[in-house]
């Protein structure tokens, strides 16, 4: 449904994307995960035909974004990070105005509006002024707008930004419904780990490069074992002592010693016993997507 091949984009001398390639299958929820400035927004603008890439190619629903952007727009719905609703209008009025932009009118438009509002839990809010709605409800109105012309692909740029955890879960539930009941292929950008974990597959972007890709489970499994985090007054010295004593190479990040190792609880006991007083506090957790990102880049997702 989406093919990205050797995509490169430059802003003058700065490379925002470097030979990015991936494929999104029909009916997938596919995530682009990474920190701000990692290249997600540039890639999103290219996918939504707002920007022409410097090099490479992108195809959505069988149409090239450069050679046939009008055909791409007919098959793609877009939810931007910055809301595009008219806050002074009702939910219904916002949808009707969007429908007119797509050349829809009469019973066809009315039926589509009603159907989308019903699917997204907005039927009882159709007469509400948008300015009175919560952030989560406004996001659902944005999605309803994007679906009026029945696109095959829905692009969502940081759609959960600013929402509380409950609203994010509610939004994810509606996105999943669109995939399972409507067959919509969904590509979303995010820097929120909880949201990325619900995707079928992910690409991790850092400084314009893909550093890892796969299912969330595949990415977490690549760590192998537990993640142990040790606080010390002299983390570099502790890391060197651990490497010498245990034959493993820890990483020092933000003043903490991080070790990826099976049976982390046993390792903690051995370290504390081996170096009395050197460890101020300890942490132990199963691998997360952020741990994968840290290992591949040395940076945190913020």
SERO-4910 file (N, C-alpha, C, O; in steps of 0.05 Angstrom, whole numbers):
BEGIN
 pado doro    nc1    nc2    nc3   cac1   cac2   cac3    cc1    cc2    cc3    oc1    oc2    oc3
  Unk    A     16    -24      0      0      0      0     17     25      0     10     45    -13
  Unk    A     40     24     15     59     47     15     87     35     10     96     17     24
  Unk    A    100     46    -10    128     38    -16    146     62    -15    142     81    -30
  Unk    A    166     62      2    186     83      4    213     71     -4    222     52      9
  Unk    A    226     83    -24    251     72    -34    273     93    -35    271    113    -49
  Unk    A    294     88    -19    318    105    -20    311    135    -18    322    151    -32
  Unk    A    293    141      0    284    169      3    304    186     17    313    180     39
  Unk    A    312    208      4    331    227     15    320    255     12    309    262     -9
  Unk    A    323    271     33    315    299     30    335    317     45    344    311     67
  Unk    A    342    339     32    361    358     43    349    386     45    333    394     28
  Unk    A    356    399     67    350    428     70    376    442     67    391    445     87
  Unk    A    384    450     44    410    462     39    431    440     43    431    420     30
  Unk    A    449    445     62    470    425     68    462    404     89    475    384     93
  Unk    A    439    409    102    430    390    123    414    367    111    395    372     96
  Unk    A    421    343    118    407    319    108    386    312    129    392    304    151
  Unk    A    360    315    121    338    309    139    330    280    138    321    268    158
  Unk    A    333    268    114    327    239    110    349    228     92    358    241     73
  Unk    A    359    204     99    381    192     84    375    163     76    376    145     92
  Unk    A    367    160     50    363    134     38    344    116     55    351     94     62
  Unk    A    321    128     62    301    114     78    285     96     60    274    105     39
  Unk    A    282     70     67    266     51     52    249     34     71    259     24     91
  Unk    A    223     31     65    206     13     80    181      9     64    175     23     44
  Unk    A    165    -11     72    140    -17     58    118    -22     79    122    -34     99
  Unk    A     94    -11     73     71    -15     91     51    -31     76     43    -25     53
  Unk    A     42    -53     88     23    -71     76     -5    -62     80    -11    -47     98
  Unk    A    -23    -71     62    -51    -63     64    -63    -73     91    -58    -95     99
  Unk    A    -77    -55    104    -90    -61    130    -72    -60    154    -80    -68    176
  Unk    A    -47    -51    151    -29    -49    174    -33    -23    189    -42     -3    177
  Unk    A    -25    -24    214    -20      1    229     10      3    232     22    -14    246
  Unk    A     22     22    219     51     24    217     60     49    230     49     71    225
  Unk    A     81     47    247     90     70    262    118     80    254    135     64    248
  Unk    A    121    106    254    147    119    252    154    131    279    141    150    288
  Unk    A    173    119    293    179    126    321    206    140    322    225    130    310
  Unk    A    208    162    337    233    175    340    230    201    354    208    211    357
  Unk    A    252    214    362    251    239    376    244    262    357    246    259    333
  Unk    A    237    285    368    234    308    351    260    315    337    281    314    350
  Unk    A    258    322    312    282    327    296    295    303    284    316    304    271
  Unk    A    282    280    286    293    255    276    286    250    246    298    232    234
  Unk    A    268    266    235    261    263    207    232    255    202    224    253    179
  Unk    A    217    250    223    189    242    220    172    262    205    157    255    187
  Unk    A    174    287    213    158    308    201    164    312    171    146    315    155
  Unk    A    189    311    164    197    313    136    185    290    120    174    294     99
  Unk    A    188    266    131    177    243    117    147    245    115    136    238     94
  Unk    A    133    254    135    104    257    135     96    277    113     77    273     99
  Unk    A    111    299    111    104    319     91    107    308     62     91    315     45
  Unk    A    127    292     59    131    279     32    108    260     27     97    259      4
  Unk    A    101    243     46     80    223     42     53    237     37     37    226     21
  Unk    A     48    260     49     23    274     45     24    293     21      5    310     19
  Unk    A     44    292      5     47    308    -20     52    337    -15     48    353    -33
  Unk    A     59    345      9     64    373     15     93    381      8     99    405      7
  Unk    A    110    361      2    138    367     -3    148    346    -23    141    323    -22
  Unk    A    165    356    -41    178    338    -61    205    329    -51    221    347    -43
  Unk    A    211    303    -50    237    294    -39    260    302    -58    256    306    -82
  Unk    A    284    304    -46    307    310    -62    315    286    -79    321    289   -103
  Unk    A    313    262    -68    319    237    -83    301    215    -73    288    217    -52
  Unk    A    299    194    -89    284    170    -81    255    172    -91    248    191   -105
  Unk    A    239    152    -84    211    151    -93    193    142    -71    201    128    -53
  Unk    A    167    151    -73    146    143    -54    121    137    -70    113    153    -87
  Unk    A    109    114    -65     84    107    -77     63    101    -56     69     85    -38
  Unk    A     39    113    -59     17    107    -41     -7     98    -57    -15    111    -76
  Unk    A    -18     75    -50    -41     64    -63    -37     62    -94    -55     66   -109
  Unk    A    -12     57   -101     -5     53   -130      1     79   -145      5     78   -169
  Unk    A      2    102   -131      7    127   -144     32    140   -134     37    140   -109
  Unk    A     48    151   -151     73    164   -144     67    192   -133     52    207   -145
  Unk    A     79    199   -110     72    224    -97     83    248   -112     72    270   -109
  Unk    A    103    244   -129    114    267   -145    100    269   -172     92    291   -180
  Unk    A     97    246   -185     86    247   -212     55    250   -213     44    262   -231
  Unk    A     42    241   -192     13    242   -192      2    248   -164    -13    233   -152
  Unk    A      9    272   -153      1    279   -126    -30    281   -123    -40    275   -102
  Unk    A    -44    290   -144    -73    292   -142    -86    265   -137   -105    263   -122
  Unk    A    -76    244   -151    -87    217   -147    -81    207   -119    -97    194   -107
  Unk    A    -57    214   -109    -50    206    -81    -69    219    -61    -79    206    -43
  Unk    A    -75    245    -65    -93    259    -46   -121    247    -46   -135    248    -25
  Unk    A   -130    236    -69   -156    224    -69   -157    198    -53   -179    189    -45
  Unk    A   -134    185    -49   -133    160    -35   -123    162     -7   -122    142      8
  Unk    A   -116    186      2   -103    189     28   -119    209     45   -126    231     35
  Unk    A   -123    202     70   -134    221     90   -111    229    108    -94    213    115
  Unk    A   -111    254    117    -88    265    133    -98    278    158   -116    295    158
  Unk    A    -86    270    181    -91    283    206    -65    296    215    -46    282    222
  Unk    A    -64    322    214    -39    336    220    -36    340    250    -55    339    265
  Unk    A    -11    345    258     -6    350    287    -20    375    296    -32    375    318
  Unk    A    -19    396    280    -34    421    286    -63    418    277    -68    412    254
  Unk    A    -81    422    295   -109    418    289   -119    438    268   -111    461    267
  Unk    A   -137    428    250   -146    444    228   -176    449    230   -189    457    211
  Unk    A   -188    445    254   -216    450    258   -222    479    262   -206    494    272
  Unk    A   -246    488    253   -256    514    259   -270    512    286   -292    500    288
  Unk    A   -259    524    307   -269    521    334   -296    535    338   -310    528    357
  Unk    A   -303    553    321   -328    568    324   -352    552    312   -375    560    316
  Unk    A   -346    531    296   -367    515    284   -372    490    300   -357    482    317
  Unk    A   -395    478    294   -402    452    307   -387    430    293   -374    434    272
  Unk    A   -388    406    305   -375    383    293   -387    378    265   -372    374    246
  Unk    A   -413    379    264   -427    374    238   -419    395    217   -414    388    194
  Unk    A   -417    420    225   -410    441    206   -381    438    196   -376    443    172
  Unk    A   -363    430    213   -335    425    205   -334    402    184   -320    404    164
  Unk    A   -349    381    189   -349    358    170   -362    366    144   -352    358    122
  Unk    A   -383    381    145   -396    389    120   -378    407    103   -377    404     78
  Unk    A   -364    425    116   -346    442    101   -324    426     88   -316    431     65
  Unk    A   -313    406    102   -292    388     91   -303    372     68   -290    369     47
  Unk    A   -328    362     70   -340    347     49   -343    363     24   -339    353      2
  Unk    A   -350    389     26   -353    406      3   -326    409    -12   -325    411    -36
  Unk    A   -304    409      4   -278    411     -9   -271    387    -26   -256    389    -45
  Unk    A   -283    364    -19   -279    340    -35   -301    336    -56   -302    316    -69
  Unk    A   -318    357    -60   -339    355    -80   -363    339    -72   -378    331    -90
  Unk    A   -366    334    -47   -389    318    -37   -412    337    -29   -407    360    -21
  Unk    A   -436    327    -33   -459    344    -25   -484    325    -23   -483    302    -28
  Unk    A   -506    337    -14   -531    323    -13   -531    299      5   -518    298     26
  Unk    A   -546    279     -3   -550    255     14   -523    240     17   -518    228     38
  Unk    A   -507    240     -4   -481    226     -2   -465    237     21   -454    222     37
  Unk    A   -463    263     22   -447    276     43   -460    271     70   -446    265     89
  Unk    A   -486    275     72   -500    271     97   -496    243    108   -491    239    132
  Unk    A   -498    223     90   -495    195     99   -466    189    108   -462    176    128
  Unk    A   -447    200     94   -419    196    102   -413    209    128   -399    198    145
  Unk    A   -423    234    132   -419    247    157   -431    231    180   -418    227    201
  Unk    A   -455    222    177   -469    206    198   -453    181    204   -450    173    227
  Unk    A   -445    167    182   -430    142    186   -404    146    201   -397    131    219
  Unk    A   -389    167    193   -363    172    206   -367    180    235   -352    172    253
  Unk    A   -387    197    240   -392    205    268   -400    182    285   -392    180    308
  Unk    A   -416    164    274   -424    140    289   -400    122    295   -397    112    318
  Unk    A   -383    117    275   -360    100    279   -341    111    300   -329     96    315
  Unk    A   -338    138    302   -319    150    319   -331    161    345   -319    176    360
  Unk    A   -356    152    351   -369    160    376   -375    189    378   -373    201    400
  Unk    A   -382    202    356   -388    230    356   -417    237    350   -424    261    348
  Unk    A   -434    217    346   -461    222    337   -476    240    357   -492    257    348
  Unk    A   -472    236    383   -486    253    402   -473    280    407   -482    296    423
  Unk    A   -450    285    393   -436    311    396   -438    327    370   -424    347    368
  Unk    A   -454    319    351   -454    331    325   -461    361    326   -452    377    309
  Unk    A   -477    369    345   -486    397    347   -468    414    366   -473    437    370
  Unk    A   -448    401    378   -431    415    397   -411    433    382   -400    425    362
  Unk    A   -406    456    393   -385    474    383   -358    461    389   -353    452    411
  Unk    A   -340    461    369   -315    447    372   -299    458    395   -284    444    409
  Unk    A   -301    484    400   -285    497    422   -292    486    449   -277    489    468
  Unk    A   -316    473    452   -324    462    477   -315    433    481   -319    421    502
  Unk    A   -303    421    461   -296    393    462   -268    389    475   -252    407    474
  Unk    A   -264    365    486   -238    358    497   -219    353    475   -226    350    451
  Unk    A   -193    351    482   -172    346    461   -177    319    447   -173    317    423
  Unk    A   -185    299    462   -189    273    450   -212    273    430   -210    261    409
  Unk    A   -234    287    437   -257    289    419   -250    304    394   -258    297    372
  Unk    A   -234    325    397   -226    341    373   -210    324    354   -213    326    330
  Unk    A   -192    306    366   -177    289    348   -195    270    333   -190    264    309
  Unk    A   -216    261    346   -235    243    332   -250    258    309   -255    246    288
  Unk    A   -255    283    314   -268    299    293   -248    302    269   -256    301    246
  Unk    A   -223    307    275   -202    309    254   -202    283    238   -200    284    213
  Unk    A   -203    260    251   -203    235    237   -228    232    220   -226    223    197
  Unk    A   -251    239    231   -276    238    215   -274    255    190   -283    247    169
  Unk    A   -262    279    192   -257    296    169   -240    282    148   -246    282    124
  Unk    A   -219    269    158   -200    255    139   -212    231    125   -202    222    105
  Unk    A   -234    221    136   -246    196    125   -269    201    106   -279    182     94
  Unk    A   -278    226    104   -303    232     89   -301    222     60   -321    213     49
  Unk    A   -278    224     47   -275    217     19   -267    187     16   -260    179     -6
  Unk    A   -269    172     38   -264    143     38   -236    136     27   -234    122      7
  Unk    A   -216    146     40   -188    141     31   -180    112     38   -191    100     57
  Unk    A   -161    102     23   -149     75     30   -128     77     51   -123     58     66
  Unk    A   -116    101     54    -94    104     72   -100    128     90   -109    149     81
  Unk    A    -95    125    116    -97    147    135    -70    154    147    -57    136    159
  Unk    A    -61    179    143    -35    188    154    -41    205    179    -57    224    178
  Unk    A    -27    198    201    -32    213    226     -5    222    237     12    206    244
  Unk    A     -2    248    240     23    260    250     20    268    279      7    288    285
  Unk    A     34    253    297     34    259    325      6    265    336      1    284    350
  Unk    A    -13    248    328    -41    253    335    -47    252    364    -67    263    374
  Unk    A    -30    238    380    -35    236    409    -21    258    425    -25    259    450
  Unk    A     -7    276    412      7    297    426    -13    314    442    -33    323    431
  Unk    A     -7    318    467    -24    335    484    -47    321    497    -62    332    513
  Unk    A    -52    295    490    -74    280    502    -65    266    528    -41    258    530
  Unk    A    -83    263    547    -76    248    571    -77    218    564    -87    210    543
  Unk    A    -66    201    582    -64    172    575    -91    159    568    -93    143    550
  Unk    A   -113    167    582   -139    155    577   -148    163    549   -159    147    534
  Unk    A   -144    188    541   -152    197    515   -136    184    493   -146    178    471
  Unk    A   -110    179    499    -93    165    479   -103    136    475   -104    127    452
  Unk    A   -110    123    497   -120     96    494   -146     95    478   -151     78    462
  Unk    A   -163    115    483   -189    117    469   -184    122    439   -197    110    423
  Unk    A   -165    139    433   -159    144    405   -148    119    392   -155    113    369
  Unk    A   -130    105    405   -119     80    394   -141     60    389   -139     45    369
  Unk    A   -161     59    406   -183     40    402   -198     46    376   -205     28    361
  Unk    A   -202     72    371   -217     80    347   -199     75    322   -210     67    301
  Unk    A   -173     79    324   -155     73    302   -156     44    295   -157     36    272
  Unk    A   -155     27    315   -156     -2    311   -182    -10    298   -183    -28    280
  Unk    A   -204      3    306   -230     -3    294   -230      4    264   -242    -11    248
  Unk    A   -217     26    256   -216     34    228   -202     13    212   -209      7    189
  Unk    A   -181      1    224   -166    -20    209   -182    -46    207   -184    -57    185
  Unk    A   -194    -55    229   -208    -80    229   -235    -79    215   -242    -98    201
  Unk    A   -250    -58    218   -277    -56    207   -278    -43    179   -295    -49    163
  Unk    A   -260    -24    174   -260     -9    149   -238    -17    130   -238     -9    106
  Unk    A   -218    -32    140   -195    -40    123   -177    -17    116   -162    -19     96
  Unk    A   -177      4    132   -159     27    126   -131     21    134   -126     11    156
  Unk    A   -112     27    117    -83     25    123    -75     51    137    -81     73    128
  Unk    A    -62     48    160    -56     72    176    -26     74    181    -13     55    190
  Unk    A    -15     97    175     13    104    182     13    127    201      1    148    195
  Unk    A     26    124    224     26    145    243     55    151    252     72    134    253
  Unk    A     60    177    258     85    184    270     81    189    300     59    198    308
  Unk    A    101    183    316     98    186    345    125    187    359    145    176    348
  Unk    A    126    199    382    149    196    400    139    185    427    154    185    446
  Unk    A    114    174    427    102    163    451    104    132    449     93    120    432
  Unk    A    119    120    469    124     92    468     99     75    469     97     55    456
  Unk    A     80     83    486     55     68    489     40     66    463     30     45    456
  Unk    A     40     88    448     26     88    422     41     71    402     28     56    387
  Unk    A     67     73    402     83     57    383     80     27    388     80     11    369
  Unk    A     77     19    413     74     -9    420     49    -22    409     47    -46    407
  Unk    A     29     -6    402      4    -16    391      5    -20    360    -14    -30    348
  Unk    A     27    -12    348     30    -15    319     37    -43    311     48    -58    327
  Unk    A     29    -51    287     37    -77    277     67    -79    272     80    -98    279
  Unk    A     77    -58    259    106    -56    254    115    -27    257     99     -9    256
  Unk    A    141    -24    261    153      2    267    178      6    251    193    -12    244
  Unk    A    184     32    246    210     41    238    220     61    259    205     79    266
  Unk    A    244     57    268    256     75    287    274     94    272    293     86    259
  Unk    A    268    120    273    283    141    259    300    157    277    292    165    299
  Unk    A    325    162    269    343    179    284    361    195    265    376    183    249
  Unk    A    360    221    267    376    239    250    374    231    220    393    230    205
  Unk    A    349    225    212    343    220    184    349    192    174    347    186    151
  Unk    A    358    174    193    365    147    185    347    127    199    338    131    222
  Unk    A    341    105    186    327     82    199    348     67    215    367     56    204
  Unk    A    344     65    241    363     51    258    353     23    265    369      6    273
  Unk    A    327     18    262    316     -9    267    288     -9    256    275     11    255
  Unk    A    278    -33    249    251    -36    241    242    -65    246    258    -83    245
  Unk    A    216    -68    250    204    -94    256    179    -91    273    170    -69    277
  Unk    A    169   -113    283    146   -112    301    157   -103    328    180   -106    334
  Unk    A    139    -91    345    148    -83    372    161   -107    387    181   -103    401
  Unk    A    150   -131    385    161   -154    398    188   -161    388    207   -167    403
  Unk    A    192   -160    361    218   -167    349    239   -147    359    262   -154    365
  Unk    A    232   -122    360    251   -101    368    259   -105    397    282   -103    404
  Unk    A    239   -109    415    245   -113    443    262   -138    447    280   -139    464
  Unk    A    255   -160    432    270   -185    435    299   -183    427    315   -199    435
  Unk    A    305   -163    410    333   -160    401    351   -152    424    376   -156    422
  Unk    A    340   -142    445    356   -135    469    367   -160    482    391   -162    488
  Unk    A    350   -180    486    358   -205    498    363   -202    528    384   -193    536
  Unk    A    344   -211    544    348   -209    573    335   -185    586    315   -175    576
  Unk    A    346   -176    608    336   -153    623    353   -129    619    376   -130    609
  Unk    A    343   -106    627    358    -81    627    362    -72    656    343    -67    670
  Unk    A    388    -71    663    395    -63    690    407    -34    689    424    -29    673
  Unk    A    397    -17    707    406     11    708    418     16    736    404     11    756
  Unk    A    443     25    737    457     29    762    464     58    764    476     70    746
  Unk    A    458     70    787    467     97    794    492     96    811    493     80    830
  Unk    A    511    113    805    536    113    820    548    141    821    542    157    803
  Unk    A    564    147    841    578    172    842    598    175    820    605    197    812
  Unk    A    608    153    810    628    153    788    620    131    768    632    109    769
  Unk    A    601    137    751    590    116    733    611    106    713    612     82    708
  Unk    A    628    123    701    648    112    683    667     92    696    674     72    685
  Unk    A    675     98    721    692     80    736    678     54    742    690     32    740
  Unk    A    653     55    750    638     31    756    634     14    731    637    -10    732
  Unk    A    629     27    708    626     12    683    652     -2    676    651    -25    667
  Unk    A    675     11    680    701     -2    674    706    -26    692    716    -46    683
  Unk    A    698    -23    718    702    -45    737    684    -69    730    692    -92    732
  Unk    A    659    -63    721    641    -84    713    651    -99    689    650   -124    688
  Unk    A    661    -84    670    672    -96    645    696   -115    652    698   -137    642
  Unk    A    713   -105    670    737   -121    677    729   -146    693    740   -168    689
  Unk    A    710   -143    711    702   -165    729    684   -186    715    688   -210    719
  Unk    A    665   -176    699    644   -194    689    647   -200    659    633   -217    648
  Unk    A    665   -186    646    670   -190    617    647   -181    599    644   -191    577
  Unk    A    632   -162    608    610   -150    592    615   -120    590    628   -108    608
  Unk    A    605   -107    569    611    -79    565    586    -63    570    568    -62    553
  Unk    A    585    -49    593    562    -32    599    563     -7    582    583      0    570
  Unk    A    540      7    581    539     34    569    533     54    591    519     49    610
  Unk    A    545     77    588    540     99    607    524    120    593    532    132    573
  Unk    A    499    125    603    481    144    591    470    162    612    459    152    632
  Unk    A    472    188    609    462    207    628    470    201    657    454    203    675
  Unk    A    495    194    660    506    189    686    498    162    699    504    158    722
  Unk    A    485    145    683    477    119    693    491     97    678    498    100    654
  Unk    A    496     75    691    507     51    678    485     33    670    468     25    687
  Unk    A    483     26    644    462      9    633    474    -17    623    494    -17    609
  Unk    A    462    -39    632    472    -65    624    449    -82    614    428    -84    627
  Unk    A    452    -94    591    432   -113    580    443   -141    585    464   -149    575
  Unk    A    427   -157    601    437   -182    610    414   -200    618    395   -191    630
  Unk    A    416   -226    613    396   -245    624    397   -246    654    419   -241    666
  Unk    A    375   -253    667    375   -256    696    386   -232    710    405   -234    726
  Unk    A    374   -209    704    385   -184    714    385   -182    745    402   -169    756
  Unk    A    365   -196    758    365   -194    787    389   -207    800    399   -198    820
  Unk    A    399   -229    787    423   -242    797    447   -224    793    465   -222    810
  Unk    A    448   -211    770    471   -194    763    472   -170    783    494   -163    792
  Unk    A    449   -159    791    449   -137    810    461   -146    836    478   -131    848
  Unk    A    453   -169    846    464   -179    871    494   -183    870    509   -177    888
  Unk    A    504   -193    847    533   -198    844    548   -171    843    570   -169    854
  Unk    A    537   -151    829    551   -125    827    552   -112    854    573   -101    862
  Unk    A    530   -112    869    529    -99    895    549   -112    914    562    -99    930
  Unk    A    551   -139    912    569   -153    929    598   -149    921    616   -147    938
  Unk    A    603   -147    894    630   -144    885    641   -116    890    665   -113    895
  Unk    A    624    -96    890    634    -68    893    618    -54    915    601    -37    909
  Unk    A    623    -60    940    608    -48    962    610    -18    962    632     -7    960
  Unk    A    588     -5    964    587     24    966    588     39    939    584     63    938
  Unk    A    594     24    917    597     37    891    570     42    877    568     60    860
  Unk    A    549     27    885    523     29    873    504     44    892    500     35    914
  Unk    A    493     67    883    475     82    900    446     73    898    432     73    918
  Unk    A    438     65    874    411     55    870    411     37    845    428     40    828
  Unk    A    390     20    843    389      2    820    361      2    808    341      9    822
  Unk    A    359     -4    782    334     -8    769    335    -32    751    356    -38    740
  Unk    A    312    -46    748    311    -70    732    284    -70    717    263    -67    729
  Unk    A    285    -73    691    261    -75    675    265    -92    650    287    -96    641
  Unk    A    243   -101    639    243   -115    614    248    -95    592    241    -72    595
  Unk    A    260   -104    569    267    -85    548    242    -70    537    221    -82    533
  Unk    A    246    -44    532    225    -28    519    235    -19    492    259    -23    485
  Unk    A    218     -6    477    226      5    451    247     27    455    265     30    439
  Unk    A    245     42    477    265     62    482    293     50    487    313     61    479
  Unk    A    293     26    501    319     13    505    331      5    478    356      7    475
  Unk    A    315     -4    459    325    -10    432    337     15    420    358     15    408
  Unk    A    322     38    422    331     63    410    357     72    423    375     81    409
  Unk    A    359     70    450    383     78    464    407     61    455    429     71    450
  Unk    A    403     35    452    425     17    444    434     24    416    458     24    410
  Unk    A    415     31    398    423     36    370    435     63    365    450     67    347
  Unk    A    427     83    382    434    111    376    450    124    399    464    144    394
  Unk    A    447    114    423    459    127    446    443    151    456    452    166    473
  Unk    A    419    154    445    402    177    452    375    166    462    368    143    458
  Unk    A    360    184    476    334    177    486    313    189    468    317    210    456
  Unk    A    289    176    467    266    188    453    253    208    472    245    201    494
  Unk    A    251    232    463    239    253    480    215    265    466    202    283    477
***
